[in-house]
């Protein structure tokens, strides 16, 4: 029999992030929560990506924002689950598609510090980072054949 462990910190992040998405209101846009409105737009355009301003997350809950930034790879599935719950609450039919459960994605912007490609070290693995660089050359991907 397999014992399943529960990531309690991940579940906490999921709960807090879901609350953030359903409650956050900016001072300029009083009324409907900002991300609830974006979920409606995402549904209307048949999209699957929600764009989140990291500064909004910092304003809402700095501890949550720092946890997500430090261990993004760990918490990303929990954040996607929270987004899926929000979409399901607004339109349960949209969560299901012909292939089963629709996948939703979160894109963060306004992260503050922007790293160059050369600054990307192993210490940044798993963290949420903004990267700036220039593509100088691209080539077609070709599989290598071994004999």
Helices and strands as residue ranges (DSSP letters): H 8-23, H 34-44, E 49-53, H 54-60, H 62-70, H 72-90, H 92-95, E 96-97, E 100-101, E 105-109, E 114-116, G 117-119, G 122-124, E 130-132
